[in-house]
Amino acid sequence: MIQVIDKSQCCGCTACVSVCPKQCISMKEDSEGFLYPTVDMKQCIDCGLCEQVCPMLHVNQSRKPLVVYAAKNPNELIRLQSSSGGMFTLLAEAVIDKGGVVFGARFNKNWEVVHDYTDNKEGLSVFRGSKYVQSKVGGCYKQVKRFLDMGREVMFTGTPCQIAGLKNYLRKDYENLLAVDVICHGVPSPKIWRIYLDEILARKGGTNSVLSHPIGEKMEINAIDFRSKSTGWNKYSFALTLSEAKAEGEKNTVLLSSVFTENPFMNAFLCNLSLRPSCYVCPFKAGRSLADITLGDFWGIENLLPDFDDDKGCSVILIYTDNGGKFCSGLFYDKYRVSYTDVLKKNGFMEISVPKHCNRDFFFRQLIKGKSFEQIWESCNSKAFVMRLHRLFYRKFGI
């Protein structure tokens, strides 16, 4: 049976939950807000299937892509609504044109990130754009298998660990499955995300020092964009659209936007403070997820192909399988063939895990105690705090 002793050895993919014949495994949230499998020992028959499908226990060999492109969706409106070059939408629309189903991550009514599916193009908008929170996969792996067994085309998009979990759960190759992962920095805690949003909504009157906008007393969230291109693709913004109820049903809409370098949630994410323990030792880098295609931002395109860069977003598309190549060959998009090493120069985390922030554990302990997100972020990121921590370790451990 599956047992999580070292939390860095569980990516939370839910393959074990999905495969269990007795349905005796459930995902429980720990104090940091990450989900881990828990086994009901009274129901478990010790069949071993959960261990057989665990991607952390069965790591694949690294792969190099067959071909790599710098790519852009020719529909500029779609590209502006997307985090990078809009290639997810182009792939997804082609699958739906074949009568297929597309799985991706969206917000639910509580602004949690969950996996879901659609079989129409109108439904793709909720999957568009990056969401820097670990999503809840729920029963999606079982739904994927059901559609595949019906003979329908399925495109499943997710993080490399989610793709690896799906592949292991299915336990065989399907020609009608297009598995697409993303170049992944790591996944922040859903609990951290909830705390951050709650703190924004809890502010009454006054001014938000980070977002520099007065907030009313009864505000609700209407939209969230982790990667707004209102300030450009390279210098993207984190944007929230809030509304305040007025008399006679009227609403006062407020846009709160800050460049990502000035936003505490984005800074905690990019500095590796808020990530899942397994993200620091991720075994799914370098093509090990077995995805057909990997999508991501082509950072550095302005140096490699300056005429191709317009600061509205450019994707890198890495094709790993014949299935992925065959699928992409039927698409119309703006592209340049590039080398893998060209992409790796500014996307090194395709092959290596991000380093754990020295204050990561302190960050979570303080949040668990109920301290303010922004105050903890500032203390964790201050040079003075880091120097004090280093002096403490020197006294105690001589390092």
C-alpha positions as CSV (number, residue, x, y, z in Angstrom):
1,M,0.0,0.0,0.0
2,I,1.0,3.6,-0.6
3,Q,2.6,5.2,2.5
4,V,4.0,8.8,2.5
5,I,6.8,9.0,5.0
6,D,9.0,11.6,3.3
7,K,6.7,14.3,1.8
8,S,9.2,15.2,-0.8
9,Q,8.5,11.8,-2.3
10,C,4.8,12.5,-3.1
11,C,3.8,14.9,-5.9
12,G,0.1,14.7,-5.2
13,C,-0.8,13.4,-8.7
14,T,-3.7,11.2,-7.4
15,A,-2.8,8.2,-9.6
16,C,-3.0,6.0,-6.4
17,V,-6.5,7.3,-5.5
18,S,-7.8,6.7,-9.1
19,V,-6.5,3.1,-9.4
20,C,-7.6,1.8,-6.0
21,P,-10.2,-0.9,-6.6
22,K,-11.7,-0.5,-3.1
23,Q,-11.7,3.3,-3.3
24,C,-10.0,3.3,0.2
25,I,-7.4,6.0,-0.6
26,S,-8.3,9.7,-0.2
27,M,-6.4,12.9,-0.5
28,K,-6.0,14.9,2.7
29,E,-4.7,18.4,3.1
30,D,-1.7,18.8,5.5
31,S,-0.9,21.8,7.6
32,E,0.9,23.5,4.6
33,G,-2.1,23.1,2.4
34,F,-0.8,20.3,0.1
35,L,-2.8,17.1,-0.6
36,Y,-1.4,13.6,0.3
37,P,-2.9,10.2,0.0
38,T,-4.4,8.5,3.1
39,V,-5.3,4.8,3.2
40,D,-8.3,3.4,5.1
41,M,-6.6,0.3,6.5
42,K,-10.0,-1.4,7.2
43,Q,-10.9,-1.4,3.5
44,C,-7.4,-1.9,1.9
45,I,-6.8,-5.4,0.4
46,D,-3.1,-4.7,-0.1
47,C,-3.3,-5.4,-3.9
48,G,-0.3,-3.1,-4.5
49,L,-1.8,-1.2,-7.5
50,C,-1.3,2.1,-5.8
51,E,2.5,1.5,-5.6
52,Q,2.5,0.2,-9.2
53,V,1.1,3.4,-10.6
54,C,3.0,5.9,-8.4
55,P,5.2,7.9,-10.7
56,M,7.6,8.8,-7.8
57,L,8.4,5.1,-7.4
58,H,8.8,4.5,-11.1
59,V,10.9,7.2,-12.7
60,N,11.3,7.2,-16.5
61,Q,14.5,7.8,-18.5
62,S,15.2,11.3,-19.6
63,R,14.4,12.2,-23.2
64,K,15.4,14.9,-25.7
65,P,12.7,16.4,-28.0
66,L,12.5,15.3,-31.6
67,V,12.0,18.9,-32.7
68,V,11.6,22.3,-31.1
69,Y,9.9,25.4,-32.3
70,A,9.4,29.0,-31.3
71,A,5.7,29.4,-32.0
72,K,2.8,31.9,-32.0
73,N,-0.9,31.5,-32.5
74,P,-1.8,33.6,-35.5
75,N,-4.9,34.8,-33.7
76,E,-3.6,37.8,-31.9
77,L,-6.6,38.2,-29.6
78,I,-6.1,34.6,-28.3
79,R,-2.4,35.2,-27.9
80,L,-3.1,38.3,-25.8
81,Q,-5.5,36.3,-23.6
82,S,-2.9,33.6,-23.1
83,S,0.2,33.5,-20.9
84,S,2.7,33.0,-23.7
85,G,2.1,32.4,-27.4
86,G,-1.4,30.9,-27.4
87,M,-0.4,27.4,-28.5
88,F,-2.6,25.6,-25.9
89,T,-5.7,27.0,-27.6
90,L,-4.6,26.1,-31.1
91,L,-3.9,22.5,-30.0
92,A,-7.1,22.3,-28.0
93,E,-9.3,23.6,-30.8
94,A,-7.9,21.0,-33.2
95,V,-8.8,18.2,-30.7
96,I,-12.4,19.6,-30.4
97,D,-12.7,19.8,-34.2
98,K,-12.2,16.0,-34.2
99,G,-15.0,15.6,-31.7
100,G,-12.5,15.3,-28.8
101,V,-12.3,16.4,-25.2
102,V,-9.8,18.8,-23.6
103,F,-8.7,18.7,-19.9
104,G,-7.1,21.6,-18.2
105,A,-6.9,23.7,-15.0
106,R,-9.5,26.3,-14.2
107,F,-10.8,28.3,-11.2
108,N,-13.9,27.1,-9.4
109,K,-16.4,29.4,-7.8
110,N,-14.2,29.7,-4.7
111,W,-11.2,30.6,-6.9
112,E,-9.5,27.3,-6.1
113,V,-7.6,25.7,-9.1
114,V,-9.2,22.5,-10.2
115,H,-8.9,20.2,-13.2
116,D,-11.9,19.8,-15.5
117,Y,-12.8,19.2,-19.2
118,T,-14.7,20.6,-22.1
119,D,-15.8,19.4,-25.5
120,N,-16.5,22.8,-27.0
121,K,-14.4,25.7,-28.0
122,E,-16.3,28.2,-25.8
123,G,-15.3,26.2,-22.8
124,L,-11.5,26.6,-23.5
125,S,-11.4,30.2,-22.2
126,V,-11.4,29.1,-18.5
127,F,-8.3,26.9,-19.1
128,R,-6.4,29.6,-20.9
129,G,-3.6,31.3,-18.9
130,S,-1.2,30.2,-16.2
131,K,-2.5,29.4,-12.7
132,Y,0.3,29.3,-10.1
133,V,-1.4,27.0,-7.6
134,Q,-1.4,23.2,-7.5
135,S,-4.6,22.1,-9.0
136,K,-7.0,19.4,-7.6
137,V,-7.1,16.6,-10.2
138,G,-10.1,15.0,-8.6
139,G,-11.6,12.2,-10.7
140,C,-10.1,13.5,-14.0
141,Y,-7.9,10.4,-14.6
142,K,-10.9,8.1,-14.6
143,Q,-12.8,10.5,-16.9
144,V,-9.9,10.5,-19.3
145,K,-9.9,6.7,-19.5
146,R,-13.6,6.6,-20.0
147,F,-13.3,9.0,-23.0
148,L,-10.3,7.1,-24.4
149,D,-12.1,3.8,-24.2
150,M,-15.0,5.3,-26.0
151,G,-12.6,6.1,-28.9
152,R,-12.7,9.9,-28.5
153,E,-9.7,12.1,-28.9
154,V,-8.4,13.4,-25.6
155,M,-6.0,16.2,-24.8
156,F,-4.8,16.3,-21.2
157,T,-2.8,19.3,-20.1
158,G,-1.1,19.6,-16.7
159,T,2.2,19.7,-14.9
160,P,4.8,17.1,-15.7
161,C,4.0,15.1,-12.5
162,Q,0.3,15.1,-13.4
163,I,1.1,13.8,-16.9
164,A,3.4,11.1,-15.4
165,G,0.6,10.2,-13.0
166,L,-2.0,9.9,-15.8
167,K,0.3,7.8,-17.9
168,N,1.0,5.4,-15.0
169,Y,-2.7,5.2,-14.1
170,L,-3.7,4.3,-17.7
171,R,-1.0,1.6,-17.8
172,K,-1.0,1.4,-21.6
173,D,-0.5,3.7,-24.6
174,Y,-3.5,5.2,-26.3
175,E,-3.2,6.6,-29.9
176,N,-6.1,8.9,-29.2
177,L,-4.4,10.6,-26.2
178,L,-2.4,13.8,-26.6
179,A,-0.6,14.4,-23.4
180,V,0.7,18.0,-23.0
181,D,2.7,19.3,-20.1
182,V,4.3,22.6,-19.3
183,I,7.7,23.8,-18.3
184,C,7.1,23.8,-14.6
185,H,8.8,26.0,-12.0
186,G,6.9,24.3,-9.2
187,V,3.5,24.4,-7.6
188,P,2.5,26.7,-4.7
189,S,0.3,25.7,-1.9
190,P,-3.5,26.1,-2.3
191,K,-3.6,27.1,1.3
192,I,-1.1,29.9,0.7
193,W,-3.3,31.0,-2.2
194,R,-6.4,31.1,0.0
195,I,-4.7,33.0,2.7
196,Y,-3.4,35.6,0.2
197,L,-6.9,36.2,-1.3
198,D,-8.5,36.3,2.1
199,E,-6.1,39.0,3.2
200,I,-6.9,41.1,0.1
201,L,-10.6,40.8,0.6
202,A,-10.4,41.4,4.4
203,R,-8.9,44.8,4.0
204,K,-11.5,47.5,4.6
205,G,-11.0,51.1,3.5
206,G,-7.4,52.4,3.5
207,T,-5.0,51.5,0.7
208,N,-3.4,48.2,-0.3
209,S,0.3,49.0,-0.1
210,V,1.2,46.5,-2.7
211,L,-1.6,47.0,-5.2
212,S,-2.0,50.8,-4.5
213,H,-5.8,51.0,-4.7
214,P,-8.5,51.6,-2.1
215,I,-10.6,48.5,-1.4
216,G,-14.2,48.7,-0.3
217,E,-15.9,46.8,2.5
218,K,-17.9,44.3,0.5
219,M,-15.7,43.3,-2.4
220,E,-15.9,40.0,-4.4
221,I,-13.5,38.7,-7.0
222,N,-14.7,38.7,-10.6
223,A,-11.5,37.6,-12.4
224,I,-7.9,36.7,-11.8
225,D,-5.0,36.9,-14.2
226,F,-1.6,35.7,-13.1
227,R,0.0,36.8,-16.3
228,S,-1.8,39.9,-17.6
229,K,-0.1,41.4,-20.6
230,S,-1.3,44.9,-19.9
231,T,2.3,45.8,-19.1
232,G,3.8,43.5,-21.8
233,W,4.7,39.8,-21.9
234,N,8.2,40.2,-20.5
235,K,7.0,42.4,-17.7
236,Y,3.7,40.8,-17.0
237,S,1.3,41.8,-14.2
238,F,-0.7,40.0,-11.6
239,A,-4.3,41.4,-11.9
240,L,-7.5,41.0,-9.9
241,T,-10.9,42.3,-10.9
242,L,-13.0,43.1,-7.9
243,S,-16.6,44.4,-7.7
244,E,-18.4,46.2,-4.8
245,A,-22.2,45.9,-4.6
246,K,-24.0,49.2,-4.8
247,A,-27.7,50.2,-4.4
248,E,-30.3,48.8,-6.8
249,G,-28.0,46.0,-8.0
250,E,-25.3,48.2,-9.4
251,K,-21.6,47.2,-9.1
252,N,-18.5,49.3,-8.8
253,T,-15.7,47.4,-10.6
254,V,-12.1,47.8,-9.5
255,L,-9.0,46.5,-11.2
256,L,-6.1,45.7,-8.9
257,S,-2.9,45.2,-10.9
258,S,0.8,45.1,-10.0
259,V,3.9,44.1,-12.0
260,F,4.9,40.6,-11.0
261,T,8.1,41.8,-9.3
262,E,6.0,43.9,-6.9
263,N,3.4,41.3,-6.1
264,P,4.1,39.3,-2.8
265,F,2.3,36.1,-3.9
266,M,4.3,36.0,-7.2
267,N,7.5,36.8,-5.5
268,A,7.0,34.0,-3.0
269,F,6.4,31.6,-5.9
270,L,9.3,32.7,-8.0
271,C,11.7,32.7,-5.0
272,N,10.7,29.1,-4.2
273,L,9.2,29.9,-0.8
274,S,5.7,28.5,-1.3
275,L,6.3,25.3,-3.3
276,R,5.4,21.7,-2.6
277,P,8.4,19.7,-1.0
278,S,8.6,17.4,-4.1
279,C,9.2,20.4,-6.4
280,Y,12.7,20.8,-5.0
281,V,13.6,17.2,-6.1
282,C,11.3,16.8,-9.1
283,P,12.0,13.5,-11.0
284,F,9.9,14.6,-14.0
285,K,12.3,17.0,-15.6
286,A,14.0,16.5,-19.0
287,G,11.1,14.8,-20.7
288,R,10.6,12.1,-18.0
289,S,6.9,12.8,-17.8
290,L,6.4,11.0,-21.1
291,A,4.3,13.9,-22.5
292,D,3.9,14.1,-26.2
293,I,4.4,17.8,-26.2
294,T,5.8,20.3,-23.7
295,L,4.7,24.0,-23.9
296,G,6.2,27.0,-22.2
297,D,7.4,30.6,-22.5
298,F,10.3,31.1,-24.9
299,W,12.3,33.4,-22.6
300,G,15.2,34.8,-24.5
301,I,13.5,34.9,-27.9
302,E,14.3,38.6,-28.2
303,N,18.0,37.7,-28.4
304,L,17.7,34.6,-30.6
305,L,14.9,35.8,-33.0
306,P,14.4,39.6,-32.4
307,D,12.1,40.0,-35.4
308,F,9.8,37.3,-34.1
309,D,9.4,38.9,-30.7
310,D,6.8,41.6,-30.3
311,D,6.4,41.4,-26.5
312,K,2.9,39.9,-26.9
313,G,4.0,36.4,-26.1
314,C,6.0,33.6,-27.7
315,S,5.7,29.9,-26.9
316,V,8.3,27.2,-27.1
317,I,6.8,23.9,-28.3
318,L,8.9,20.8,-27.7
319,I,7.7,17.7,-29.6
320,Y,8.8,14.4,-27.9
321,T,6.8,11.8,-29.8
322,D,5.7,10.8,-33.3
323,N,2.1,11.3,-32.1
324,G,2.9,14.8,-31.0
325,G,4.7,15.6,-34.3
326,K,1.9,14.1,-36.4
327,F,-0.7,16.2,-34.5
328,C,1.3,19.4,-34.9
329,S,1.9,18.9,-38.6
330,G,-1.7,19.6,-39.3
331,L,-1.8,22.9,-37.5
332,F,-1.3,26.4,-39.0
333,Y,0.8,28.6,-36.8
334,D,3.8,31.0,-37.0
335,K,6.9,29.1,-36.1
336,Y,10.7,28.9,-36.4
337,R,12.6,25.7,-35.8
338,V,15.2,26.2,-33.0
339,S,17.6,24.0,-31.1
340,Y,17.0,22.5,-27.7
341,T,20.1,24.3,-26.3
342,D,18.7,27.6,-27.5
343,V,15.6,27.0,-25.3
344,L,17.6,25.7,-22.3
345,K,19.7,28.9,-22.0
346,K,16.8,30.7,-20.4
347,N,14.7,27.7,-19.3
348,G,17.2,25.8,-17.2
349,F,14.5,24.4,-15.0
350,M,13.4,22.1,-17.8
351,E,16.2,19.8,-16.7
352,I,16.9,20.7,-13.0
353,S,14.7,21.3,-10.0
354,V,14.5,24.8,-8.4
355,P,16.5,25.2,-5.2
356,K,14.7,25.3,-1.9
357,H,14.6,28.8,-0.4
358,C,16.5,28.9,2.9
359,N,13.5,30.4,4.7
360,R,10.9,28.1,3.2
361,D,10.1,26.1,6.4
362,F,10.0,29.3,8.5
363,F,7.6,30.8,6.0
364,F,5.1,28.0,6.3
365,R,5.5,27.8,10.1
366,Q,4.6,31.5,10.5
367,L,1.6,31.2,8.2
368,I,0.3,28.2,10.1
369,K,0.5,30.3,13.2
370,G,-1.8,32.9,11.6
371,K,0.8,35.6,10.7
372,S,0.1,38.0,7.8
373,F,1.2,36.7,4.4
374,E,2.8,40.0,3.4
375,Q,4.7,40.5,6.7
376,I,6.1,37.0,6.5
377,W,7.1,37.5,2.9
378,E,8.9,40.7,3.7
379,S,10.8,39.2,6.7
380,C,11.7,36.1,4.7
381,N,13.0,38.1,1.8
382,S,14.9,40.8,3.9
383,K,18.7,40.7,3.7
384,A,18.8,41.4,7.5
385,F,16.7,38.3,8.2
386,V,18.9,36.1,6.0
387,M,22.1,37.4,7.7
388,R,20.6,36.7,11.2
389,L,19.7,33.2,10.1
390,H,23.2,32.5,8.7
391,R,24.7,33.7,12.0
392,L,22.4,31.4,13.9
393,F,23.5,28.4,11.8
394,Y,27.1,29.3,12.2
395,R,26.9,29.4,15.9
396,K,24.9,26.1,16.1
397,F,26.4,24.1,13.3
398,G,29.6,25.9,12.3
399,I,28.3,26.6,8.8
